[in-house]
């Protein structure tokens, strides 16, 4: 174990352990006791989305399912390094992921960097020299994300380190100095050096703009990324103001959001120190913590930082008895829960030295504090340090072994006791597609104890249009999509609305539907009715209605966000003209529209000739021109005109979303009297999304009804 002197008051020098928790990481998982388990990491990722934060409650939610993400997990910083190793090393990664999954944990914090070319890196560095990125070692991160996604585990990807382990910011400083920035020599200079900033940006882009080579998912869209974390345990020794680091965080958190389109969460990786007397400095664990340049109170207000991170290292920070450390831990955790505004709080590093009964009491109390009230349970996360196999040396005194049954029982109990119902539903994140199994009306299959509870929950409502007081109805409604991400849909996808009506003493013959704010854009495509008579004066009818539409078809375009609809019906036997309106999804949740795929917005045919006054004809030797525009910038599209490849150029006045396609009319290929045809075969946006209207009927017709006919000269 390595130590160093902290910059402190002369009367209160605190001997702090140099944060070498990763110093021996390179050999950490060389031996595992768990047997590897086979897995198909290439299977589609469904029902598993990018994590968002409900800012009104501070709750992590899955943007695909709408479920709360508990953010209960552990630290295993060497996973990418291990995955970059040989077959046995990779098998060990699978083993530890399986063990974590068995504990019901859903988040792992790990290092997504390795800078420099130290001998013990064993050729697995991601950036051995400044700006040099080793593809095979990035592929190891691709593989790790795919393995985690298959287990519904997400990763906090930490991008650099204040400490020297895995290179960290000291390596960037050395590169900058070697390039000629001779005033850069302290690790803290990383935060102000232009060269370090540019170099770090290049590395970040290499990750943020990457496409996973295993599952072909863009990193910006990858659900197995819980968050990007700027740095592990940053400090600027001697700085009592915090302005330098605050500005650095503001810049790079915004940089991530701009680069990847605000898809993933961003965190900082701070220990949680306070600088301001009014902001909680009295809670700090040692004298001098207020001069480490990192102010928790200010950082939580940075717009592009999505959640607060806190570390708790009582054995490192304090020279006192275990009871005093226990009391401090409680005060420290509560202070951050109370100080945080609406953002979630993640205690992302905490640990305790043995004996086990002392550590178990510590762990148990940490989890209790995070569950003390419903609000904190919903807006907090916890990741203990450090999950390791039995055969590995406890190099820092904080290792939690696979055989530490009492500790792991506490961890598992916390993960499984989390109450998902404690947070309100989050419609804004568009929850989730229901299962593909048919909805079951009340009374059917009541004897089956379905653990997944796919039965419909009918909401009973008194029908305002019924002629008899005894008439009433209940209903269930769900949305389905053909999109692989289930709760989302884009142009080209099919969206269905299924409605089951359970009516008493009246029937419903038809349902009218407003879809996405446009009247009559969906028609009922399937119906089914079942009627049962309870007595001479009462009968019950169950009616099933299904409507399906392909998004974008017919020129109907949608706004981003949850897809709204309204379904209207009236009792067939009613003398009233009133209608009942249904707008609520009761089974599953609402589908969200996301126009990720480009589509053709305009297509015009025009002649390009001299002396031809007619705008709808072309003669031999003339040029037929197609103007085609897309919903967003795309690469040069492939266009056929009269069955042959057209020459395509950018319509410069319209940037990269509009193009001209040209073909010469010749006697050898174009018959007199024939109409000029065209088809937009292929177009991809800059993220690789394919044009959904290409290669189908929607790309073969003009949007202004223009046409060209071949005529004699």
VEXKE-572887 format. One record per residue (C-alpha): residue number from 0; residue in one letter; chain; z negated, x negated, y negated. Coordinates in steps of 0.25 Angstrom, whole numbers, m for minus. Layout:
BEGIN
resi resn chain Z X Y
NUM A A Z X Y .
...
This chain:
BEGIN
resi resn chain Z X Y
0 X A 0 0 0 .
1 X A 4 m6 m14 .
2 X A m4 m4 m27 .
3 X A m1 m6 m41 .
4 X A m9 m5 m54 .
5 X A m6 8 m62 .
6 X A m5 7 m78 .
7 X A m19 13 m81 .
8 X A m30 11 m91 .
9 X A m38 m2 m90 .
10 X A m50 5 m86 .
11 X A m44 13 m75 .
12 X A m34 5 m67 .
13 X A m29 13 m56 .
14 X A m23 6 m44 .
15 X A m11 14 m39 .
16 X A m3 13 m27 .
17 X A 11 9 m30 .
18 X A 18 21 m24 .
19 X A 23 14 m12 .
20 X A 23 27 m3 .
21 X A 38 24 m1 .
22 X A 37 9 0 .
23 X A 37 9 15 .
24 X A 46 22 16 .
25 X A 57 14 21 .
26 X A 50 13 34 .
27 X A 42 25 34 .
28 X A 49 34 44 .
29 X A 54 24 54 .
30 X A 46 31 65 .
31 X A 44 46 67 .
32 X A 36 53 77 .
33 X A 44 66 77 .
34 X A 56 68 85 .
35 X A 69 70 77 .
36 X A 75 84 78 .
37 X A 90 87 77 .
38 X A 95 95 66 .
39 X A 108 101 61 .
40 X A 108 96 46 .
41 X A 122 101 44 .
42 X A 119 115 45 .
43 X A 122 124 33 .
44 X A 110 125 23 .
45 X A 107 140 22 .
46 X A 95 147 16 .
47 X A 90 134 9 .
48 X A 93 132 m5 .
49 X A 90 123 m17 .
50 X A 76 124 m23 .
51 X A 73 130 m36 .
52 X A 61 133 m45 .
53 X A 57 147 m49 .
54 X A 52 143 m63 .
55 X A 44 156 m65 .
56 X A 35 152 m53 .
57 X A 37 138 m51 .
58 X A 42 141 m36 .
59 X A 52 133 m28 .
60 X A 62 142 m22 .
61 X A 74 141 m13 .
62 X A 87 145 m21 .
63 X A 93 150 m9 .
64 X A 82 158 m2 .
65 X A 73 161 m13 .
66 X A 61 156 m5 .
67 X A 50 148 m10 .
68 X A 51 133 m7 .
69 X A 37 128 m4 .
70 X A 40 113 m7 .
71 X A 30 109 3 .
72 X A 33 96 9 .
73 X A 31 81 10 .
74 X A 36 67 6 .
75 X A 45 59 15 .
76 X A 52 49 5 .
77 X A 60 41 15 .
78 X A 68 52 22 .
79 X A 82 48 15 .
80 X A 79 33 19 .
81 X A 76 37 33 .
82 X A 88 46 34 .
83 X A 97 34 30 .
84 X A 92 26 42 .
85 X A 96 26 56 .
86 X A 96 37 67 .
87 X A 82 36 70 .
88 X A 78 36 56 .
89 X A 86 48 53 .
90 X A 80 55 65 .
91 X A 66 52 59 .
92 X A 70 59 46 .
93 X A 73 72 55 .
94 X A 60 70 61 .
95 X A 52 70 49 .
96 X A 60 82 43 .
97 X A 57 90 55 .
98 X A 42 87 54 .
99 X A 42 91 39 .
100 X A 50 104 43 .
101 X A 40 107 53 .
102 X A 29 106 43 .
103 X A 36 117 35 .
104 X A 38 108 23 .
105 X A 50 110 14 .
106 X A 51 98 5 .
107 X A 52 83 7 .
108 X A 51 73 m5 .
109 X A 60 61 m2 .
110 X A 66 49 m9 .
111 X A 81 51 m12 .
112 X A 83 37 m17 .
113 X A 82 22 m13 .
114 X A 86 12 m23 .
115 X A 89 m3 m21 .
116 X A 92 m11 m9 .
117 X A 79 m16 m4 .
118 X A 79 m22 10 .
119 X A 70 m11 16 .
120 X A 79 0 12 .
121 X A 87 m4 24 .
122 X A 101 0 17 .
123 X A 96 14 14 .
124 X A 95 13 m1 .
125 X A 103 24 m8 .
126 X A 105 15 m20 .
127 X A 104 1 m16 .
128 X A 110 m4 m30 .
129 X A 111 3 m43 .
130 X A 122 14 m42 .
131 X A 125 11 m27 .
132 X A 123 23 m18 .
133 X A 123 21 m3 .
134 X A 130 34 3 .
135 X A 124 33 17 .
136 X A 110 33 11 .
137 X A 113 45 2 .
138 X A 118 52 15 .
139 X A 104 50 21 .
140 X A 99 59 10 .
141 X A 111 69 13 .
142 X A 106 69 27 .
143 X A 91 71 23 .
144 X A 95 83 15 .
145 X A 103 89 26 .
146 X A 91 87 36 .
147 X A 81 93 26 .
148 X A 90 105 23 .
149 X A 91 108 38 .
150 X A 76 109 38 .
151 X A 74 117 25 .
152 X A 67 105 19 .
153 X A 70 100 5 .
154 X A 69 86 m1 .
155 X A 64 81 m15 .
156 X A 73 70 m18 .
157 X A 66 59 m26 .
158 X A 77 51 m33 .
159 X A 69 38 m37 .
160 X A 55 32 m37 .
161 X A 45 26 m47 .
162 X A 40 17 m36 .
163 X A 48 6 m30 .
164 X A 50 13 m17 .
165 X A 64 15 m13 .
166 X A 69 8 m26 .
167 X A 64 18 m36 .
168 X A 66 16 m51 .
169 X A 62 1 m51 .
170 X A 75 m1 m44 .
171 X A 83 6 m55 .
172 X A 75 m3 m65 .
173 X A 80 m15 m57 .
174 X A 94 m11 m57 .
175 X A 94 m8 m72 .
176 X A 88 m21 m75 .
177 X A 98 m28 m66 .
178 X A 109 m21 m74 .
179 X A 104 m27 m88 .
180 X A 93 m17 m92 .
181 X A 84 m29 m94 .
182 X A 73 m20 m101 .
183 X A 71 m12 m88 .
184 X A 61 m18 m79 .
185 X A 50 m8 m77 .
186 X A 51 3 m67 .
187 X A 48 13 m79 .
188 X A 60 8 m86 .
189 X A 68 16 m76 .
190 X A 65 29 m84 .
191 X A 72 23 m97 .
192 X A 83 13 m92 .
193 X A 97 19 m95 .
194 X A 102 11 m83 .
195 X A 91 17 m74 .
196 X A 94 30 m78 .
197 X A 109 29 m76 .
198 X A 107 23 m62 .
199 X A 97 34 m58 .
200 X A 107 44 m63 .
201 X A 118 39 m54 .
202 X A 108 39 m42 .
203 X A 104 53 m45 .
204 X A 119 58 m46 .
205 X A 122 52 m32 .
206 X A 112 61 m26 .
207 X A 113 73 m35 .
208 X A 128 74 m34 .
209 X A 129 71 m19 .
210 X A 134 80 m8 .
211 X A 126 79 5 .
212 X A 135 73 15 .
213 X A 128 80 27 .
214 X A 128 95 23 .
215 X A 138 94 11 .
216 X A 129 100 1 .
217 X A 129 95 m13 .
218 X A 115 89 m16 .
219 X A 115 98 m28 .
220 X A 115 110 m18 .
221 X A 107 104 m7 .
222 X A 95 113 m4 .
223 X A 87 102 3 .
224 X A 85 95 m10 .
225 X A 72 101 m16 .
226 X A 72 93 m29 .
227 X A 77 80 m35 .
228 X A 65 71 m39 .
229 X A 68 61 m50 .
230 X A 58 50 m46 .
231 X A 45 48 m38 .
232 X A 32 46 m46 .
233 X A 37 41 m59 .
234 X A 29 33 m69 .
235 X A 30 26 m82 .
236 X A 18 17 m83 .
237 X A 11 17 m96 .
238 X A 19 29 m102 .
239 X A 9 39 m107 .
240 X A 20 48 m114 .
241 X A 29 52 m103 .
242 X A 41 53 m111 .
243 X A 50 43 m104 .
244 X A 48 49 m90 .
245 X A 49 63 m96 .
246 X A 63 60 m102 .
247 X A 67 53 m89 .
248 X A 64 66 m81 .
249 X A 70 75 m91 .
250 X A 83 67 m90 .
251 X A 84 65 m75 .
252 X A 79 79 m71 .
253 X A 90 85 m80 .
254 X A 100 75 m74 .
255 X A 98 80 m60 .
256 X A 99 95 m65 .
257 X A 112 92 m72 .
258 X A 118 83 m61 .
259 X A 116 93 m50 .
260 X A 116 106 m58 .
261 X A 101 110 m58 .
262 X A 101 113 m43 .
263 X A 89 105 m38 .
264 X A 75 104 m43 .
265 X A 71 91 m50 .
266 X A 57 85 m49 .
267 X A 51 72 m54 .
268 X A 41 66 m44 .
269 X A 30 63 m53 .
270 X A 15 61 m49 .
271 X A 10 71 m59 .
272 X A 3 63 m70 .
273 X A 0 69 m83 .
274 X A 1 61 m97 .
275 X A m4 71 m107 .
276 X A m18 74 m109 .
277 X A m15 88 m111 .
278 X A m5 88 m99 .
279 X A m15 85 m88 .
280 X A m18 70 m89 .
281 X A m32 72 m85 .
282 X A m27 76 m71 .
283 X A m21 62 m69 .
284 X A m26 55 m57 .
285 X A m29 41 m64 .
286 X A m29 35 m78 .
287 X A m16 30 m82 .
288 X A m8 41 m75 .
289 X A m6 47 m89 .
290 X A 2 34 m93 .
291 X A 12 35 m81 .
292 X A 23 41 m90 .
293 X A 24 54 m82 .
294 X A 19 67 m88 .
295 X A 18 79 m78 .
296 X A 16 89 m89 .
297 X A 29 85 m96 .
298 X A 38 83 m84 .
299 X A 35 97 m79 .
300 X A 42 103 m91 .
301 X A 55 95 m89 .
302 X A 65 106 m88 .
303 X A 73 100 m76 .
304 X A 61 96 m68 .
305 X A 58 107 m58 .
306 X A 45 105 m53 .
307 X A 32 96 m55 .
308 X A 29 85 m45 .
309 X A 15 80 m43 .
310 X A 9 68 m34 .
311 X A m5 67 m29 .
312 X A m10 53 m24 .
313 X A m25 54 m25 .
314 X A m27 42 m16 .
315 X A m17 33 m25 .
316 X A m22 38 m38 .
317 X A m37 39 m36 .
318 X A m48 29 m32 .
319 X A m58 40 m28 .
320 X A m64 47 m16 .
321 X A m56 58 m9 .
322 X A m63 69 m14 .
323 X A m60 65 m29 .
324 X A m45 64 m25 .
325 X A m46 78 m18 .
326 X A m51 83 m31 .
327 X A m41 76 m40 .
328 X A m29 81 m31 .
329 X A m34 95 m33 .
330 X A m34 93 m48 .
331 X A m21 86 m48 .
332 X A m13 96 m41 .
333 X A m19 108 m49 .
334 X A m16 101 m62 .
335 X A m1 100 m59 .
336 X A 0 114 m54 .
337 X A m7 119 m66 .
338 X A 1 110 m76 .
339 X A 15 114 m70 .
340 X A 22 125 m77 .
341 X A 31 134 m69 .
342 X A 37 122 m61 .
343 X A 33 120 m47 .
344 X A 23 108 m44 .
345 X A 26 99 m31 .
346 X A 15 90 m27 .
347 X A 25 81 m21 .
348 X A 17 69 m16 .
349 X A 2 70 m12 .
350 X A m5 63 m1 .
351 X A m19 59 4 .
352 X A m24 47 12 .
353 X A m31 49 25 .
354 X A m40 53 32 .
355 X A m33 66 36 .
356 X A m44 75 33 .
357 X A m45 70 18 .
358 X A m29 71 17 .
359 X A m29 85 24 .
360 X A m39 90 14 .
361 X A m31 84 2 .
362 X A m18 90 8 .
363 X A m24 104 10 .
364 X A m29 105 m4 .
365 X A m16 101 m10 .
366 X A m9 112 m3 .
367 X A m20 122 m7 .
368 X A m19 118 m21 .
369 X A m4 121 m21 .
370 X A m7 135 m15 .
371 X A m19 139 m23 .
372 X A m11 150 m30 .
373 X A 2 157 m27 .
374 X A 8 151 m39 .
375 X A 5 136 m36 .
376 X A 10 139 m21 .
377 X A 23 144 m26 .
378 X A 25 133 m36 .
379 X A 20 120 m29 .
380 X A 25 110 m18 .
381 X A 18 99 m11 .
382 X A 24 87 m3 .
383 X A 13 78 4 .
384 X A 15 63 5 .
385 X A 19 58 16 .
386 X A 25 63 29 .
387 X A 27 52 39 .
388 X A 28 50 54 .
389 X A 16 45 62 .
390 X A 21 31 65 .
391 X A 23 27 50 .
392 X A 12 19 43 .
393 X A 4 27 33 .
394 X A 9 17 22 .
395 X A 3 24 10 .
396 X A m9 32 16 .
397 X A m3 45 13 .
398 X A 6 48 26 .
399 X A 5 61 33 .
400 X A 9 59 47 .
401 X A 15 68 57 .
402 X A 2 68 65 .
403 X A m7 72 53 .
404 X A m8 85 59 .
405 X A m19 91 50 .
406 X A m12 86 37 .
407 X A 2 92 42 .
408 X A m5 105 46 .
409 X A m10 106 31 .
410 X A 4 103 26 .
411 X A 11 113 36 .
412 X A 1 124 33 .
413 X A 4 123 18 .
414 X A 19 123 20 .
415 X A 18 136 29 .
416 X A 8 143 21 .
417 X A 16 144 8 .
418 X A 18 158 4 .
419 X A 33 160 1 .
420 X A 30 174 m5 .
421 X A 21 168 m16 .
422 X A 32 166 m25 .
423 X A 41 177 m31 .
424 X A 55 179 m27 .
425 X A 65 171 m35 .
426 X A 78 179 m36 .
427 X A 83 169 m46 .
428 X A 86 159 m35 .
429 X A 93 168 m27 .
430 X A 88 169 m14 .
431 X A 93 170 m2 .
432 X A 102 176 7 .
433 X A 96 185 17 .
434 X A 98 182 32 .
435 X A 111 186 38 .
436 X A 105 196 48 .
437 X A 107 210 45 .
438 X A 96 218 37 .
439 X A 88 227 46 .
440 X A 84 241 40 .
441 X A 70 246 42 .
442 X A 67 250 56 .
443 X A 76 241 63 .
444 X A 71 230 72 .
445 X A 56 233 68 .
446 X A 51 227 81 .
447 X A 57 214 78 .
448 X A 48 203 72 .
449 X A 58 195 64 .
450 X A 51 183 60 .
451 X A 61 181 49 .
452 X A 59 195 44 .
453 X A 74 198 41 .
454 X A 71 213 41 .
455 X A 74 220 28 .
456 X A 63 223 18 .
457 X A 67 237 13 .
458 X A 62 241 m1 .
459 X A 59 256 m1 .
460 X A 64 263 m14 .
461 X A 64 277 m18 .
462 X A 78 281 m21 .
463 X A 79 287 m35 .
464 X A 92 295 m31 .
465 X A 87 302 m19 .
466 X A 88 317 m19 .
467 X A 75 319 m10 .
468 X A 62 313 m13 .
469 X A 61 308 1 .
470 X A 74 299 m1 .
471 X A 72 284 m2 .
472 X A 78 271 2 .
473 X A 75 257 4 .
474 X A 85 245 5 .
475 X A 87 231 8 .
476 X A 98 222 2 .
477 X A 102 208 4 .
478 X A 113 198 m1 .
479 X A 121 189 8 .
480 X A 131 177 5 .
481 X A 141 169 13 .
482 X A 136 157 6 .
483 X A 130 146 15 .
484 X A 118 145 5 .
485 X A 115 160 8 .
486 X A 108 164 m5 .
487 X A 120 159 m14 .
488 X A 134 163 m16 .
489 X A 146 158 m23 .
490 X A 160 162 m25 .
491 X A 167 164 m12 .
492 X A 155 168 m5 .
493 X A 152 182 0 .
494 X A 140 190 m4 .
495 X A 135 202 3 .
496 X A 125 213 m1 .
497 X A 118 221 10 .
498 X A 111 233 8 .
499 X A 103 241 18 .
500 X A 98 255 13 .
501 X A 87 263 20 .
502 X A 88 277 14 .
503 X A 79 289 17 .
504 X A 86 303 16 .
505 X A 99 298 9 .
506 X A 111 289 13 .
507 X A 119 280 5 .
508 X A 134 279 7 .
509 X A 138 268 m2 .
510 X A 133 257 m11 .
511 X A 139 251 m24 .
512 X A 137 237 m28 .
513 X A 137 229 m41 .
514 X A 139 214 m37 .
515 X A 136 203 m47 .
516 X A 136 213 m58 .
517 X A 150 219 m55 .
518 X A 152 233 m51 .
519 X A 158 236 m37 .
520 X A 160 221 m34 .
521 X A 155 223 m20 .
522 X A 159 234 m10 .
523 X A 151 238 2 .
524 X A 158 232 14 .
525 X A 149 237 25 .
526 X A 139 249 28 .
527 X A 131 254 39 .
528 X A 122 266 39 .
529 X A 111 271 49 .
530 X A 103 284 47 .
531 X A 91 289 55 .
532 X A 84 303 53 .
533 X A 69 303 53 .
534 X A 67 318 51 .
535 X A 75 330 47 .
536 X A 72 327 32 .
537 X A 73 312 33 .
538 X A 83 302 37 .
539 X A 85 287 34 .
540 X A 98 279 32 .
541 X A 100 264 33 .
542 X A 113 260 26 .
543 X A 119 246 26 .
544 X A 128 241 15 .
545 X A 135 227 14 .
546 X A 144 222 2 .
547 X A 151 209 2 .
548 X A 158 201 m9 .
549 X A 164 188 m10 .
550 X A 160 181 m23 .
551 X A 171 179 m34 .
552 X A 180 189 m27 .
553 X A 187 198 m36 .
554 X A 184 190 m48 .
555 X A 169 193 m49 .
556 X A 161 181 m53 .
557 X A 146 180 m53 .
558 X A 135 174 m61 .
559 X A 127 163 m56 .
560 X A 114 167 m49 .
561 X A 109 179 m41 .
562 X A 120 189 m37 .
563 X A 116 203 m42 .
564 X A 120 216 m37 .
565 X A 117 231 m38 .
566 X A 119 241 m26 .
567 X A 120 256 m30 .
568 X A 119 268 m20 .
569 X A 116 283 m21 .
570 X A 112 292 m10 .
571 X A 124 299 m4 .
572 X A 117 312 m4 .
573 X A 111 311 m18 .
574 X A 115 320 m29 .
575 X A 111 310 m39 .
576 X A 120 300 m46 .
577 X A 110 289 m46 .
578 X A 111 276 m39 .
579 X A 101 267 m32 .
580 X A 103 252 m37 .
581 X A 99 240 m28 .
582 X A 99 226 m34 .
583 X A 89 219 m25 .
584 X A 90 210 m13 .
585 X A 79 214 m4 .
586 X A 83 206 9 .
587 X A 85 191 6 .
588 X A 88 188 m9 .
589 X A 100 188 m19 .
590 X A 112 179 m17 .
591 X A 114 169 m29 .
592 X A 128 166 m34 .
593 X A 131 151 m37 .
594 X A 145 149 m41 .
595 X A 146 135 m34 .
596 X A 160 137 m30 .
597 X A 171 136 m40 .
598 X A 182 148 m40 .
599 X A 195 151 m47 .
600 X A 193 158 m60 .
601 X A 207 159 m66 .
602 X A 221 157 m60 .
603 X A 234 159 m69 .
604 X A 248 156 m65 .
605 X A 258 152 m76 .
606 X A 272 146 m77 .
607 X A 274 132 m83 .
608 X A 289 132 m87 .
609 X A 299 131 m99 .
610 X A 307 143 m103 .
611 X A 301 153 m93 .
612 X A 295 164 m102 .
613 X A 289 172 m91 .
614 X A 275 169 m88 .
615 X A 275 174 m74 .
616 X A 287 167 m68 .
617 X A 291 153 m64 .
618 X A 304 147 m61 .
619 X A 309 135 m53 .
620 X A 305 122 m60 .
621 X A 293 129 m67 .
622 X A 279 126 m65 .
623 X A 269 137 m60 .
624 X A 255 134 m66 .
625 X A 242 139 m60 .
626 X A 230 139 m69 .
627 X A 217 140 m61 .
628 X A 202 139 m66 .
629 X A 189 138 m58 .
630 X A 175 142 m61 .
631 X A 171 128 m62 .
632 X A 177 114 m63 .
633 X A 184 110 m50 .
634 X A 192 98 m45 .
635 X A 207 99 m45 .
636 X A 210 112 m36 .
637 X A 221 113 m25 .
638 X A 231 123 m29 .
639 X A 243 129 m21 .
640 X A 254 135 m29 .
641 X A 266 142 m21 .
642 X A 260 135 m9 .
643 X A 260 121 m13 .
644 X A 250 111 m20 .
645 X A 250 113 m35 .
646 X A 248 102 m45 .
647 X A 234 105 m52 .
648 X A 229 99 m65 .
649 X A 216 102 m73 .
650 X A 218 112 m85 .
651 X A 211 102 m94 .
652 X A 207 113 m104 .
653 X A 199 119 m94 .
654 X A 192 107 m88 .
655 X A 191 106 m73 .
656 X A 190 120 m69 .
657 X A 204 124 m72 .
658 X A 218 119 m67 .
659 X A 233 120 m68 .
660 X A 241 120 m55 .
661 X A 256 118 m55 .
662 X A 267 120 m46 .
663 X A 282 119 m48 .
664 X A 291 131 m44 .
665 X A 303 126 m36 .
666 X A 314 133 m28 .
667 X A 311 126 m15 .
668 X A 297 132 m15 .
669 X A 296 144 m23 .
670 X A 304 157 m21 .
671 X A 309 165 m32 .
672 X A 301 178 m35 .
673 X A 289 172 m28 .
674 X A 275 172 m35 .
675 X A 268 158 m37 .
676 X A 256 158 m28 .
677 X A 244 149 m29 .
678 X A 231 146 m22 .
679 X A 219 137 m27 .
680 X A 216 130 m14 .
681 X A 204 122 m17 .
682 X A 195 118 m28 .
683 X A 181 111 m28 .
684 X A 171 110 m39 .
685 X A 164 97 m42 .
686 X A 153 100 m33 .
687 X A 163 102 m21 .
688 X A 162 117 m21 .
689 X A 175 124 m17 .
690 X A 182 134 m25 .
691 X A 179 147 m17 .
692 X A 191 155 m22 .
693 X A 201 144 m18 .
694 X A 209 146 m5 .
695 X A 208 161 m5 .
696 X A 214 173 m12 .
697 X A 206 171 m25 .
698 X A 214 158 m28 .
699 X A 228 163 m26 .
700 X A 228 173 m37 .
701 X A 228 172 m53 .
702 X A 217 178 m61 .
703 X A 226 183 m72 .
704 X A 236 190 m62 .
705 X A 247 179 m67 .
706 X A 258 176 m57 .
707 X A 271 168 m57 .
708 X A 284 172 m50 .
709 X A 295 162 m47 .
710 X A 308 166 m54 .
711 X A 322 160 m56 .
712 X A 325 150 m67 .
